[in-house]
Amino acid sequence: MDAIRYALLMTIMKKGYAKRMLKEGKKQGVVATMQLNGRGTVNPEMFEALLGLTYDPERDVIFSVVPRESLFNVKEVYTRIGQLRKKNTGIMVELKLHEIEGFEAFLNALEGN
């Protein structure tokens, strides 16, 4: 790949938001996704004793391949749906994809090459 045309968004959030997030992300231009079940590693007793909050370790993890031109809109939708601006709800990381092995044929088909 010559220029960076795609990014990978890795979003880790509380369970329950993934289905809607994937549906809305596709409308915004996400070309591929993978959803995994995750589990936080914080000791729940320590979390509850120190912060006085109930801790639920179950998480949804979503990997999304997003074209550069759709990135802003997808991030806004994911942030809104996953309530990522609220404390202790999740995190989203953006990685620029310089090269994708085994995925090039799929991307070329999307672009009509």
KEMAR-618616 format. One record per residue: residue number from 1; residue in one letter; x, y, z of N, C-alpha, C, CB in turn. Coordinates in pm, 1 decimal, decimal comma, padded with zeros to 6 digits. Glycine has a CB too. Layout:
# residues N
NUM | A | X | Y | Z | X | Y | Z | X | Y | Z | X | Y | Z
...
This chain:
# residues 113
1 | M | 00084,3 | -00117,2 | 00000,0 | 00000,0 | 00000,0 | 00000,0 | 00089,2 | 00124,0 | 00000,0 | -00096,1 | -00000,5 | 00121,9
2 | D | 00064,7 | 00215,5 | -00091,6 | 00149,0 | 00333,7 | -00105,2 | 00127,6 | 00433,3 | 00007,9 | 00122,8 | 00400,7 | -00237,7
3 | A | 00010,0 | 00485,5 | 00017,7 | -00022,1 | 00582,7 | 00122,4 | -00110,4 | 00515,0 | 00226,3 | -00092,8 | 00708,9 | 00062,9
4 | I | -00117,9 | 00577,1 | 00341,5 | -00203,9 | 00521,6 | 00446,7 | -00347,6 | 00554,1 | 00410,2 | -00167,0 | 00578,8 | 00589,0
5 | R | -00421,0 | 00450,6 | 00371,7 | -00560,4 | 00469,0 | 00329,6 | -00659,4 | 00419,9 | 00434,1 | -00585,1 | 00396,8 | 00198,7
6 | Y | -00611,1 | 00340,2 | 00528,0 | -00699,3 | 00279,4 | 00626,8 | -00639,5 | 00290,9 | 00766,8 | -00725,4 | 00132,3 | 00592,1
7 | A | -00727,2 | 00285,1 | 00863,9 | -00685,7 | 00281,4 | 01004,2 | -00758,9 | 00165,5 | 01070,9 | -00715,7 | 00417,9 | 01077,6
8 | L | -00702,3 | 00118,1 | 01178,1 | -00766,1 | 00015,3 | 01259,8 | -00808,4 | 00081,8 | 01390,0 | -00670,0 | -00107,3 | 01285,9
9 | L | -00936,7 | 00076,0 | 01419,4 | -00986,4 | 00123,6 | 01547,8 | -01004,2 | 00003,0 | 01638,2 | -01120,3 | 00203,0 | 01531,9
10 | M | -00941,6 | 00007,0 | 01753,5 | -00960,2 | -00096,6 | 01854,5 | -01039,7 | -00031,9 | 01967,2 | -00821,7 | -00155,7 | 01906,1
11 | T | -01158,8 | -00082,2 | 01990,7 | -01246,5 | -00024,9 | 02091,6 | -01277,1 | -00131,1 | 02196,9 | -01377,4 | 00029,2 | 02027,5
12 | I | -01250,9 | -00096,3 | 02321,5 | -01279,9 | -00185,4 | 02433,9 | -01380,5 | -00112,3 | 02521,2 | -01148,8 | -00224,6 | 02515,0
13 | M | -01497,0 | -00174,4 | 02543,7 | -01601,9 | -00105,7 | 02619,0 | -01685,7 | -00204,6 | 02698,0 | -01691,3 | -00024,8 | 02525,1
14 | K | -01770,8 | -00149,8 | 02782,4 | -01862,8 | -00233,7 | 02857,4 | -01950,2 | -00312,9 | 02761,3 | -01949,4 | -00148,8 | 02952,2
15 | K | -01990,0 | -00431,4 | 02803,0 | -02076,5 | -00515,7 | 02719,5 | -02210,6 | -00447,4 | 02694,2 | -02098,8 | -00653,0 | 02786,1
16 | G | -02266,3 | -00477,5 | 02577,6 | -02400,1 | -00430,3 | 02548,1 | -02408,9 | -00325,7 | 02439,2 | -02459,4 | -00376,7 | 02669,4
17 | Y | -02296,8 | -00268,1 | 02399,2 | -02298,8 | -00163,0 | 02298,5 | -02254,3 | -00211,0 | 02160,4 | -02211,1 | -00049,5 | 02342,6
18 | A | -02189,8 | -00325,6 | 02153,3 | -02122,8 | -00369,1 | 02031,1 | -02216,9 | -00385,6 | 01911,9 | -02052,4 | -00498,5 | 02056,5
19 | K | -02329,4 | -00449,4 | 01929,8 | -02418,2 | -00477,0 | 01816,6 | -02461,2 | -00347,9 | 01747,8 | -02541,9 | -00555,3 | 01863,2
20 | R | -02505,2 | -00251,7 | 01826,5 | -02548,1 | -00123,0 | 01769,7 | -02429,5 | -00048,2 | 01708,0 | -02615,1 | -00035,6 | 01878,5
21 | M | -02313,8 | -00056,1 | 01774,9 | -02194,7 | 00011,5 | 01726,1 | -02152,4 | -00043,5 | 01589,6 | -02080,5 | -00002,9 | 01827,0
22 | L | -02156,4 | -00174,5 | 01574,2 | -02118,4 | -00236,3 | 01447,0 | -02215,8 | -00197,7 | 01335,7 | -02112,9 | -00389,2 | 01461,4
23 | K | -02344,0 | -00196,3 | 01367,2 | -02446,3 | -00159,7 | 01268,8 | -02427,9 | -00015,2 | 01221,9 | -02587,3 | -00178,6 | 01328,3
24 | E | -02410,6 | 00076,1 | 01316,5 | -02395,0 | 00217,3 | 01282,3 | -02260,1 | 00244,0 | 01216,0 | -02409,8 | 00303,8 | 01407,4
25 | G | -02157,1 | 00172,3 | 01257,8 | -02024,7 | 00188,5 | 01197,9 | -02025,3 | 00153,0 | 01050,3 | -01922,8 | 00102,8 | 01270,9
26 | K | -02096,0 | 00045,9 | 01016,4 | -02104,7 | 00004,4 | 00876,0 | -02169,3 | 00114,4 | 00791,2 | -02185,2 | -00127,2 | 00863,4
27 | K | -02271,1 | 00180,8 | 00846,2 | -02336,4 | 00291,0 | 00774,5 | -02239,9 | 00407,4 | 00750,8 | -02459,0 | 00339,9 | 00852,8
28 | Q | -02141,1 | 00421,3 | 00839,1 | -02045,6 | 00531,4 | 00829,5 | -01923,3 | 00497,4 | 00745,2 | -02001,6 | 00572,2 | 00967,0
29 | G | -01912,0 | 00371,4 | 00699,2 | -01802,6 | 00337,3 | 00609,5 | -01703,9 | 00233,4 | 00657,6 | -01730,0 | 00456,2 | 00579,3
30 | V | -01726,7 | 00170,6 | 00772,0 | -01637,6 | 00064,2 | 00819,4 | -01638,9 | -00049,0 | 00717,2 | -01680,9 | 00012,2 | 00961,2
31 | V | -01520,5 | -00096,8 | 00676,3 | -01514,9 | -00200,8 | 00572,6 | -01500,6 | -00341,4 | 00628,8 | -01400,5 | -00173,3 | 00479,3
32 | A | -01452,0 | -00355,0 | 00752,0 | -01438,2 | -00488,1 | 00812,0 | -01434,2 | -00474,2 | 00963,9 | -01309,8 | -00560,5 | 00759,8
33 | T | -01495,4 | -00570,1 | 01033,5 | -01494,2 | -00567,6 | 01179,7 | -01475,1 | -00707,6 | 01235,5 | -01623,9 | -00506,5 | 01233,8
34 | M | -01426,6 | -00710,2 | 01358,0 | -01418,0 | -00833,9 | 01433,9 | -01456,2 | -00799,9 | 01576,8 | -01274,3 | -00898,6 | 01425,6
35 | Q | -01546,8 | -00877,7 | 01633,5 | -01589,5 | -00856,8 | 01771,5 | -01542,0 | -00973,3 | 01855,8 | -01743,4 | -00840,9 | 01781,2
36 | L | -01483,3 | -00941,5 | 01969,5 | -01435,7 | -01042,4 | 02063,1 | -01493,5 | -01013,3 | 02201,0 | -01280,4 | -01045,7 | 02067,7
37 | N | -01506,6 | -01117,0 | 02280,3 | -01544,8 | -01098,3 | 02420,3 | -01417,4 | -01079,9 | 02500,5 | -01629,0 | -01219,4 | 02474,3
38 | G | -01419,3 | -00984,6 | 02591,5 | -01302,6 | -00957,3 | 02673,9 | -01338,8 | -00959,8 | 02820,4 | -01241,3 | -00823,4 | 02637,4
39 | R | -01234,9 | -00957,1 | 02902,1 | -01254,5 | -00957,7 | 03046,5 | -01144,7 | -00873,2 | 03109,6 | -01253,7 | -01103,4 | 03103,7
40 | G | -01183,7 | -00775,6 | 03190,9 | -01086,9 | -00692,5 | 03261,3 | -01011,1 | -00773,9 | 03364,4 | -01156,2 | -00574,3 | 03328,2
41 | T | -00893,1 | -00726,9 | 03400,2 | -00808,4 | -00803,7 | 03492,6 | -00798,6 | -00742,2 | 03631,2 | -00670,5 | -00817,5 | 03435,4
42 | V | -00872,3 | -00634,3 | 03655,0 | -00870,2 | -00570,9 | 03786,9 | -00937,3 | -00662,7 | 03888,1 | -00940,8 | -00432,3 | 03783,4
43 | N | -00880,5 | -00669,7 | 04006,4 | -00940,4 | -00745,7 | 04115,0 | -01067,9 | -00672,2 | 04158,5 | -00839,7 | -00763,2 | 04235,2
44 | P | -01186,2 | -00731,6 | 04137,9 | -01311,8 | -00662,1 | 04167,9 | -01323,0 | -00613,8 | 04312,0 | -01426,9 | -00752,3 | 04137,9
45 | E | -01273,4 | -00692,4 | 04407,7 | -01282,7 | -00652,1 | 04548,1 | -01202,4 | -00525,8 | 04573,8 | -01234,1 | -00764,7 | 04639,7
46 | M | -01081,3 | -00518,1 | 04516,3 | -00997,8 | -00400,4 | 04535,5 | -01061,6 | -00278,1 | 04468,0 | -00856,0 | -00425,3 | 04479,6
47 | F | -01115,3 | -00296,8 | 04349,9 | -01180,6 | -00188,6 | 04276,4 | -01297,5 | -00133,3 | 04356,5 | -01228,7 | -00237,6 | 04138,6
48 | E | -01379,3 | -00221,8 | 04410,0 | -01497,3 | -00180,0 | 04485,7 | -01459,2 | -00117,0 | 04619,4 | -01589,8 | -00299,1 | 04509,0
49 | A | -01356,7 | -00170,5 | 04686,2 | -01315,1 | -00116,4 | 04815,5 | -01252,8 | 00022,1 | 04801,3 | -01216,4 | -00210,9 | 04882,6
50 | L | -01167,8 | 00040,3 | 04698,9 | -01099,2 | 00168,1 | 04680,8 | -01190,0 | 00276,1 | 04623,6 | -00980,0 | 00150,0 | 04590,7
51 | L | -01271,8 | 00240,2 | 04527,7 | -01351,6 | 00340,4 | 04457,6 | -01498,0 | 00340,0 | 04496,6 | -01340,3 | 00319,4 | 04310,9
52 | G | -01541,5 | 00235,6 | 04563,1 | -01681,3 | 00227,3 | 04602,0 | -01775,0 | 00203,9 | 04484,7 | -01720,9 | 00352,1 | 04672,9
53 | L | -01721,7 | 00151,3 | 04376,6 | -01801,4 | 00126,4 | 04256,9 | -01813,7 | -00023,0 | 04231,6 | -01739,4 | 00196,1 | 04134,9
54 | T | -01923,8 | -00063,6 | 04173,5 | -01940,2 | -00202,7 | 04133,4 | -01857,7 | -00225,3 | 04007,5 | -02090,9 | -00238,1 | 04109,6
55 | Y | -01784,4 | -00334,5 | 04005,2 | -01697,4 | -00363,3 | 03891,1 | -01749,8 | -00483,8 | 03814,8 | -01552,5 | -00388,1 | 03937,3
56 | D | -01773,4 | -00464,4 | 03686,7 | -01814,1 | -00572,6 | 03597,5 | -01701,9 | -00593,3 | 03497,1 | -01950,4 | -00540,9 | 03525,6
57 | P | -01629,2 | -00704,6 | 03503,8 | -01512,1 | -00723,6 | 03417,9 | -01543,5 | -00758,4 | 03272,5 | -01427,4 | -00830,5 | 03475,0
58 | E | -01668,3 | -00789,7 | 03241,0 | -01703,2 | -00830,1 | 03104,5 | -01694,2 | -00710,3 | 03009,6 | -01845,5 | -00891,4 | 03100,5
59 | R | -01627,2 | -00730,5 | 02895,1 | -01606,2 | -00624,8 | 02796,5 | -01631,4 | -00677,2 | 02655,9 | -01464,0 | -00568,2 | 02807,3
60 | D | -01665,9 | -00585,6 | 02567,0 | -01668,7 | -00613,3 | 02423,7 | -01545,1 | -00548,1 | 02363,6 | -01801,3 | -00560,1 | 02355,8
61 | V | -01479,5 | -00619,1 | 02273,5 | -01362,7 | -00567,3 | 02203,2 | -01395,6 | -00569,5 | 02054,6 | -01232,8 | -00651,2 | 02235,1
62 | I | -01382,7 | -00454,3 | 01989,4 | -01413,6 | -00444,7 | 01846,4 | -01291,6 | -00393,2 | 01772,4 | -01535,8 | -00352,0 | 01821,3
63 | F | -01255,0 | -00464,7 | 01667,0 | -01151,7 | -00418,9 | 01574,4 | -01223,6 | -00378,3 | 01445,8 | -01041,7 | -00531,1 | 01547,7
64 | S | -01200,7 | -00256,1 | 01400,1 | -01268,3 | -00205,1 | 01281,0 | -01165,8 | -00147,8 | 01184,0 | -01373,0 | -00097,9 | 01318,7
65 | V | -01172,5 | -00192,1 | 01057,7 | -01090,1 | -00133,8 | 00952,1 | -01172,5 | -00023,7 | 00887,3 | -01044,6 | -00242,1 | 00846,3
66 | V | -01116,3 | 00098,5 | 00889,0 | -01190,7 | 00216,5 | 00846,9 | -01110,1 | 00294,9 | 00743,1 | -01224,3 | 00305,8 | 00968,5
67 | P | -01172,2 | 00330,6 | 00629,5 | -01103,3 | 00417,3 | 00533,8 | -01075,0 | 00553,6 | 00597,7 | -01187,8 | 00434,3 | 00404,4
68 | R | -00963,8 | 00611,4 | 00560,8 | -00922,1 | 00739,3 | 00619,0 | -01031,7 | 00845,1 | 00610,8 | -00797,1 | 00790,0 | 00549,2
69 | E | -01102,7 | 00850,3 | 00496,8 | -01204,3 | 00954,9 | 00478,8 | -01327,8 | 00935,5 | 00568,3 | -01247,8 | 00958,9 | 00333,4
70 | S | -01345,5 | 00816,2 | 00623,3 | -01460,5 | 00788,5 | 00711,8 | -01423,6 | 00790,7 | 00859,2 | -01520,9 | 00653,8 | 00677,9
71 | L | -01296,9 | 00804,9 | 00889,0 | -01246,0 | 00787,3 | 01024,7 | -01311,6 | 00881,5 | 01126,4 | -01096,8 | 00808,5 | 01025,6
72 | F | -01322,4 | 01008,2 | 01095,9 | -01380,1 | 01103,7 | 01191,0 | -01522,9 | 01064,6 | 01226,6 | -01377,2 | 01246,3 | 01133,2
73 | N | -01604,6 | 01035,6 | 01126,0 | -01745,3 | 01001,2 | 01151,1 | -01758,9 | 00872,2 | 01230,5 | -01820,7 | 00988,4 | 01019,4
74 | V | -01678,9 | 00772,0 | 01197,7 | -01686,1 | 00643,9 | 01269,4 | -01646,1 | 00663,7 | 01415,9 | -01594,2 | 00537,7 | 01201,9
75 | K | -01540,2 | 00738,3 | 01440,0 | -01496,9 | 00762,5 | 01577,5 | -01604,3 | 00836,5 | 01657,3 | -01366,2 | 00842,4 | 01578,6
76 | E | -01668,8 | 00932,4 | 01594,3 | -01776,3 | 01005,6 | 01662,6 | -01893,5 | 00912,7 | 01697,5 | -01825,8 | 01122,1 | 01574,4
77 | V | -01931,9 | 00827,1 | 01602,9 | -02042,4 | 00733,5 | 01626,8 | -02005,9 | 00634,6 | 01736,7 | -02078,9 | 00657,9 | 01497,4
78 | Y | -01886,6 | 00577,0 | 01731,3 | -01843,9 | 00481,8 | 01833,5 | -01837,7 | 00547,9 | 01970,9 | -01707,5 | 00422,5 | 01797,4
79 | T | -01786,1 | 00670,3 | 01975,5 | -01775,1 | 00742,2 | 02102,6 | -01913,0 | 00769,1 | 02161,3 | -01699,0 | 00874,3 | 02083,5
80 | R | -02006,4 | 00808,7 | 02075,8 | -02142,4 | 00839,0 | 02123,0 | -02213,0 | 00712,4 | 02170,9 | -02224,7 | 00906,1 | 02011,1
81 | I | -02213,6 | 00609,3 | 02088,3 | -02285,9 | 00486,2 | 02123,0 | -02223,4 | 00416,3 | 02243,3 | -02288,6 | 00390,7 | 02003,4
82 | G | -02091,1 | 00408,0 | 02245,9 | -02022,4 | 00341,7 | 02357,0 | -02008,2 | 00427,8 | 02480,9 | -01887,5 | 00297,8 | 02313,2
83 | Q | -02057,5 | 00551,4 | 02472,5 | -02049,8 | 00645,9 | 02583,9 | -01906,8 | 00659,9 | 02635,6 | -02142,1 | 00601,5 | 02697,2
84 | L | -01811,5 | 00669,1 | 02542,8 | -01670,0 | 00667,4 | 02578,0 | -01621,8 | 00793,9 | 02647,7 | -01589,0 | 00645,5 | 02455,5
85 | R | -01701,7 | 00899,8 | 02646,1 | -01660,2 | 01021,8 | 02716,6 | -01693,3 | 01015,1 | 02865,9 | -01727,7 | 01144,4 | 02654,0
86 | K | -01768,4 | 00913,3 | 02905,7 | -01799,5 | 00893,6 | 03047,5 | -01686,5 | 00812,4 | 03111,2 | -01938,0 | 00821,3 | 03066,0
87 | K | -01661,3 | 00837,4 | 03237,8 | -01556,5 | 00764,9 | 03310,8 | -01584,5 | 00615,2 | 03315,5 | -01543,6 | 00819,4 | 03453,0
88 | N | -01478,7 | 00538,1 | 03302,4 | -01482,8 | 00392,5 | 03320,5 | -01578,6 | 00320,0 | 03226,8 | -01520,5 | 00361,3 | 03461,1
89 | T | -01597,3 | 00371,7 | 03105,2 | -01684,7 | 00301,8 | 03011,1 | -01607,3 | 00231,4 | 02900,8 | -01782,6 | 00398,8 | 02949,9
90 | G | -01490,9 | 00282,0 | 02864,6 | -01414,6 | 00216,9 | 02759,9 | -01304,0 | 00304,3 | 02706,5 | -01504,8 | 00176,4 | 02648,6
91 | I | -01238,3 | 00251,3 | 02602,6 | -01127,0 | 00320,3 | 02539,5 | -01126,1 | 00284,6 | 02391,0 | -00991,4 | 00282,8 | 02607,5
92 | M | -01081,1 | 00380,0 | 02309,2 | -01068,0 | 00355,1 | 02165,4 | -00927,9 | 00398,4 | 02124,0 | -01178,6 | 00431,8 | 02082,5
93 | V | -00860,3 | 00312,4 | 02048,0 | -00725,5 | 00339,6 | 02000,8 | -00726,3 | 00333,5 | 01848,5 | -00622,6 | 00238,3 | 02060,9
94 | E | -00662,5 | 00431,5 | 01786,4 | -00653,7 | 00436,3 | 01639,9 | -00511,4 | 00401,5 | 01597,6 | -00694,8 | 00577,1 | 01585,5
95 | L | -00499,2 | 00305,9 | 01506,3 | -00369,3 | 00265,5 | 01451,6 | -00372,2 | 00283,7 | 01300,0 | -00335,4 | 00117,2 | 01489,5
96 | K | -00275,2 | 00354,6 | 01246,8 | -00265,2 | 00370,4 | 01101,5 | -00216,2 | 00238,2 | 01042,5 | -00168,7 | 00488,9 | 01063,2
97 | L | -00280,8 | 00193,1 | 00937,2 | -00242,6 | 00067,0 | 00873,5 | -00152,2 | 00096,3 | 00754,3 | -00368,2 | -00013,5 | 00829,0
98 | H | -00023,9 | 00070,4 | 00772,5 | 00072,0 | 00091,8 | 00665,4 | 00068,9 | -00023,5 | 00566,5 | 00212,5 | 00109,2 | 00722,1
99 | E | 00042,6 | -00141,0 | 00617,1 | 00043,4 | -00261,0 | 00533,8 | -00050,6 | -00363,0 | 00594,7 | 00186,8 | -00319,4 | 00519,7
100 | I | -00123,8 | -00433,7 | 00508,3 | -00216,0 | -00536,6 | 00555,4 | -00188,2 | -00663,6 | 00475,6 | -00366,1 | -00491,2 | 00540,4
101 | E | -00137,9 | -00764,8 | 00540,1 | -00113,2 | -00892,6 | 00473,5 | -00240,6 | -00975,1 | 00473,9 | 00002,0 | -00970,0 | 00542,2
102 | G | -00272,5 | -01037,9 | 00361,6 | -00388,2 | -01125,9 | 00353,9 | -00521,1 | -01053,1 | 00341,3 | -00391,8 | -01212,7 | 00473,4
103 | F | -00516,8 | -00923,0 | 00335,9 | -00639,2 | -00843,7 | 00331,4 | -00643,2 | -00758,6 | 00204,8 | -00650,5 | -00754,5 | 00456,1
104 | E | -00531,5 | -00756,2 | 00133,0 | -00516,2 | -00670,9 | 00015,2 | -00619,3 | -00703,4 | -00092,9 | -00375,8 | -00685,3 | -00041,6
105 | A | -00645,8 | -00830,4 | -00117,6 | -00742,4 | -00867,3 | -00221,8 | -00882,4 | -00816,3 | -00187,6 | -00745,3 | -01020,2 | -00240,6
106 | F | -00917,5 | -00823,8 | -00060,3 | -01047,1 | -00773,4 | -00016,1 | -01057,5 | -00622,8 | -00038,2 | -01069,8 | -00806,9 | 00131,7
107 | L | -00954,0 | -00550,7 | -00001,6 | -00953,2 | -00405,4 | -00018,7 | -00955,0 | -00368,2 | -00166,6 | -00830,4 | -00343,9 | 00049,8
108 | N | -00880,3 | -00440,3 | -00247,5 | -00879,9 | -00412,8 | -00391,6 | -01018,6 | -00434,7 | -00451,7 | -00776,6 | -00501,9 | -00463,2
109 | A | -01087,9 | -00537,8 | -00406,7 | -01223,9 | -00563,9 | -00455,9 | -01317,7 | -00450,9 | -00416,3 | -01276,7 | -00698,2 | -00401,5
110 | L | -01301,9 | -00398,6 | -00295,7 | -01385,7 | -00287,2 | -00251,3 | -01364,1 | -00164,5 | -00339,0 | -01356,4 | -00253,1 | -00104,8
111 | E | -01239,1 | -00144,6 | -00379,3 | -01203,8 | -00026,4 | -00456,5 | -01219,0 | -00047,2 | -00607,1 | -01062,7 | 00014,1 | -00425,1
112 | G | -01260,1 | -00166,9 | -00647,8 | -01282,8 | -00194,8 | -00789,6 | -01156,1 | -00219,3 | -00869,2 | -01356,8 | -00082,3 | -00850,9
113 | N | -01046,7 | -00258,4 | -00802,7 | -00918,8 | -00286,6 | -00872,6 | -00908,5 | -00433,7 | -00907,9 | -00797,7 | -00245,1 | -00785,3
